[in-house]
Amino acid sequence: MTEFGGIPPRIDADPESVERGLVTLVLTLVELLRQLMERQALRRVDKGDLSEAEIERIGTTLMLLEERMDELRDHFDLTPEDLNIDLGPLGTLLPRNER
């Protein structure tokens, strides 16, 4: 990598690690949204807000979404733990032992 004005580069980003990092970040965000949707659906089911047909449809949708996430993780050779980004002192992005 070249220096800019005598300042050494801070990031040695090779294309493969950048791509893997981006895929990990995107799949982490999708997984976070999937878990939030699942919790919201369970809360609404517990509250009795949904009909049987709506419960069935939401259950099927969440199951298919989880299957697609598994496929994408397999495709990019990622584990569920890879998607749980460590935010340092803030902890991990996803709850531990969720899946």
N, C-alpha and C positions, 0 to 999 in steps of 0.2 A: 504494500500500500504506500502511496506517496505522502509526503509531508506537506502541510499547508502553512506557508510562512514560517517554516522552522518548527512548527508544532507537530509532534507525532500524532498519527491517527489514534483515536480512542477505541474504535470498533474495528475488529478484523472480521468483517461479515462475508462469509462465503455464501454463494447462492443457495446451496443445499441447506445450510443451517438457518438461513433467513426464511426459506420456504417452509421448513419444518416448524419453525417458531410461529410463523403466521398461521399455518394450519392448526397448530396446537391452540393458539389464541382464539381462532374462530370457533373451533369445536368446543372449547371451554365455554365460550359465551352461549353457544347453542345448548350445551348441556345445562348450564345455569338456568336458561330460560325454560328448558324442558322440566327441570326439577321444580321451578316456581309454578309452572302450569299444573304440574301434577299435584302439588300441595294445595293450590287454589281449587282444583277439581275435588280433591278429597274433602276440603273444608265445606264446599258447596253440597257435596253428597251428605256429609254429616249433618249439615244444617237442614237438609230436606228441600233444597231449592230446585232440584232437577227431577225431571220425569225419568222413568225407567229407560225410555228410548234415548234420552240425552246422556244418561249414565253409560249406556252401552256404547254409544257413539264416541264419547270422550275416552272410555276405556280402550276401545279399538284404536283410536287415533294415538293415544299415548303409547300403546304397545308397538304400533308401527313406527313411531318416531324413535323409540328406544332401539328397535331392530335396525333402523337406518343409521343411528349413531354407532351401533356395534359394527356395522359394515364399514362405515367411514373410518372408524378407529383401526379396524383390521387392515383396510386399504393403505392407510398411512403408517401402519405398524406402531400404533400408539396404544398404551394401556389406560384404563380408567384413572390410574394414579398420575399419568402424564398430564391429564387434563386438569388436575387439581393444583393450579398455580399457587406457589408459596409467595405470599405478599410480605414476607419478613415479619416484622413485629405485629402486623395486623392479622397474621395467621394465614390460613389457606382460603382460597376463593370459594371452594365448594366444601360442604360439610364432609368430614371424614367418615369412612365406612358407610357411605350412602348407598352404594350399589353392591 
